[in-house]
Amino acid sequence: MTPSSEAASQRVADPTLFTGLVDDAAVFPPGNAPLGEAVRRHRFHRAAAYAPLVGPLLVPVADAGRLETVVASTSSAMSPPLEVALVARPGVTTAETQTAVTTLVAARGVTPVGVEMAWSPQWRDAQLQGLPLTLEVDRDEHQAQALDDLRRALDEGLGVQAKFRTGATPTWPWPTEQELAAFVAAAVRREVPFKLTGGLHHLVRGTRAEGEQHGLLNVLLAVHRAVAGDGPDLLTAVLADRADDDLARRAGALAAHDVASIRRSFTAYGCCEVADPISELMTRRLIQGA
């Protein structure tokens, strides 16, 4: 196939494959944007043609107290409420998280839409005013326990999902394809929805200046295969695939029912620069350009 025929064969993906997929983690490493700048940039994203792809602004619990002031200084009478999800970083107590939720629920110009914190056996003790809860699971022997617990919570009618870290941090080495495949398979098998965070700046698996990075299309297609019943070994191969043209064609060819099943499992991921994956989606013609 010639390059021109390859480009012609690329289909725009079902738009719901990417709707609300990219949560805005601008204030978190490695972006580390000041809160005011992050709010201004988020408002820009929410006004852009690609706004349907962008999820809430992720805000650390420690910043909840000054968010209302920042929002007031960056908005007008016509500005819609800022949708935010609170993130309890390591070391933040449940009491601090509860106070932050109370603060944002009462804040003008802000709509809290969720809370993210680490899973522990005591997570049900947190009083979070009924907000949807995302619980980060570890990579150790407690992961299966956490996923089983979340499955029970879902059966009880609670609004919870899992979270797994796909990017490296100083205390969290990059998870290999095998490790990510095992998590995806385990979550899908239990029908526990999940979000991911870190490292998914690009569409295709690659070795970047920052180190190894998973690819967004790889993850979406791996979830597709997990829903179809494939095990970790086959998912590992999908996550390791670097054939960018083929991955884009496969994503563009997904049927509406396949897209719906993928997104029921893989709900969102945090990215410190939402324009990175979105610009690549435009370049690959998987979404309409702005």
N, C-alpha and C positions, 0 to 999 in steps of 0.2 A: 504494500500500500504506500502510495506517495504521500509526502507531507501534506499536499493540498487535499487529497482525498481523506487523509486522517482527520484534518480539521473539519472537513465537510461532514464526516460521520459523527462528530461530537454532538450530542444532544444536550440541550438545557435540561438540567435535572428537575424532577418534581420539586417545586419550591418549598414544600413542607419538609423536605429532607433537611433543610438548613434553618427553618423558621425558629427563632428564639434559641438558637443553638449556642451562640457565643456570648457568655457572660463577660462583662467588662471588669477586668481585674487590674485596671491601670495603676492603682495605688500599691499593688503588691509587687515583690521582686519578680523579675529583674527590672520592671518598669519603674516602680517607686515614684510615681507622679505625686506631687503635692495634692492634697484633697481638692483645693479650689480648681487647680488645673484639670484634675480628673473629672470633676463635675462639669466643667465647661466643655471638655472634649466629649463627655457622654451626651450632653445635650446636642452637640453637633452630630454625633452618630445617630441619635434618635430622630433628627430632622432630615437625615440623608435618605436617598432612594433605597439604600440597603437596610434601613431601620428595622424591617421585619426580622432580620437575622440576629439582631442584637438583644440580649437579655438584660437583666438588671445590672446596675452598678454594684459591685461588691465592695463593702465598706467594713473595715476592721471595727470590732466592738469598741476599741479605744477612741475611735473618731466619732462615735455616735453623738457625743455631747456637743460638738461644734458643727455638726453637719447642717443643722437648721440655719445657723448663721451663714454658712457658706452658700447654701441653696438660695437664701434670700438675696445675697449679694450677686448672684449669677443668674437671676431669673427676672422675668417681667410679669405683669398682670396676666399675660396671655400664655405663660409657660405652664405646661402640664405638670402634675406632681411627678417628682423624681422617684422612680421605682428602685428600691435598694434591697439587697440581701446582706444581712449582718454576718460577719465571719469571725468566729472566736479562734484566734490564733493560739498556738501552744502557750500554756501558762495562764490563760485567761480563765477565771473561775466562772462557775455557773451563776453565782450571784451577780457578777459583773455583766454577764450576758443578759440576764433577766432585767437588770437596770437599763441596759442599752435598748432592749426591746421596748420597755415602758417609755423611754425618752423618745424613740422614733415614732411610736404609735401616736404620741401626743404632738409631734412636730408638725408645723405647717409646711406645706409644699413637699412633703415626703410621704411615700407609700411603702412601708416595709412589706416585702413579699416572701421572705423566707429567712431562715437562720441556718448557718453552717457551723458545726462543731465536731469534735472528735467523738467517735463512738466509745461508750463505756457501759458496763452493765447498769449504771445508775442514770442513764440519759433520760429516762422517763420522769425523774424527779424535777427536771427543769420546767419552770412555769413560763411558757413562751407565748402566751395569749393565742394559742391555736395556730400559729404560723407554721407553714410547711417546713419540715426539718430535713436537712441533709447531714448525714453522719459519716465522717471520714473513717474508713476502716484501715487497719494496719496491714502490713505484709507478712505478719508472723502467724503463729499457730492459732491466734485468736480471730483470724479473718473469717473462718467458717462459722465460728460461734456468733460473730457479729452479723453475718448475712442471714443465719438462721433466725436470729433475734429480730432482724428487720422484716423477715418474712412473716413472723408471728405478729409483729406490729401492724403490718399491712392487712393481715387477716382480721385484726381487731378494728380496722377502719381508720387507722392513724395515717396522717400524711407524712410519710417518711421516704427517704431514698438513701442509697449508699453513695459514697464518694471515694475515688481512688486517685492517687497522685501519679501522673504520667511523666512529670519532669523532675529533674534532679534538683536537690537543695544541698546545703552543706551537711545536713544530717540524713539525707534520703538519697542514696545512689539511684541513678537512672534505672528504672525497671526494664528488664529485657523483654523481647517479644514473648518469650515463654511465660514470664511472670504476668504480663498484661493479659495474655491469652487465657491463662488459668483463672484470673479474676473475672474476665468477661464471661467465660464459660460458667463459672460458679454463680455469678449474679443472674445470668439469663436462665440457667437451669432452675433456679429458685423463683424466677419471675420477680426479682427485686430490681426496680429501676435504679439507675445510677447516673452520676455526673463524673466527669474527669477534671483534673486541674493540672496545669503546668506542661509546658513543652510542645503543645500542639499548635505551633505558629504556622506550620506549613502543611500542604495537602498530602505530601508523600514522605514516607520514611526516608531519612537521610542522615548523613554525618555533616553537621554544621560547624561553624566556628565555635559555637557554644558547647559542642559535643554531640552525642547521639540524640536524635529526636524522632519520636513516632510521628506518623502522618495521619491527618484527619480522615482522608479517604480510606486509608488502611483500616482505621478503627471502625468507621461506618460499615465497611464491607465485612469486617470480621464479625461485627455484631449481627449483620445479616446472616452470615453462615452459622453463627451460634444459635440464632433463633430457628434455623432450619435443622438443628440437631448435630452439627459438626462439633467435634471435641477439640481440646486444646492444641493437639498437634497440627490439625488443619488450620486452626485460627492463627497459630504461630506463623505458618507459611504466608498467610494473607498479610499479617502485620509486618513481615519482613520484605514484602514485595516492593521493589523500587521502580517498576515499569510504569512510569507516570502516565503515559498516554493510555495504556490499558486500564489502569485504575480509574481514570477520568471517564472513559467510555462505559465501564461497568457501573459507575455511580450514576451516570446520566441515563442508563438503561433500566434502572430500578423501577418496577411497577409501583403504583400507588399503594397497594396493600403491603408490599415489602417495605416501603418507606414508613408506613404507619407502624409496622411491627418493630422496625429499627428504632424509631423515636420513642416508642413506649418503653424500650429498655434504656437507650442512651439519650438522656433528656437534655443535657447541656454540658459545656465545659468552660472553665475559666481561662481567659487569655488576657495578658497584660497589654496587648495592643490588638484590638479587634480588627483593625484595618489590615493586618498581615494576612490572615486566612481569607478574608473577604476579597482582597485585591487579587489573590491567586485564584479564587473561584471565578472572578470576572475574566481573568486572563485565560483560564481554561474553558470559558464559555459554559460553565455549569450553572451560572446565574446570569441574568440580564445585567449589563453594565449600567452604572449610575449615569 
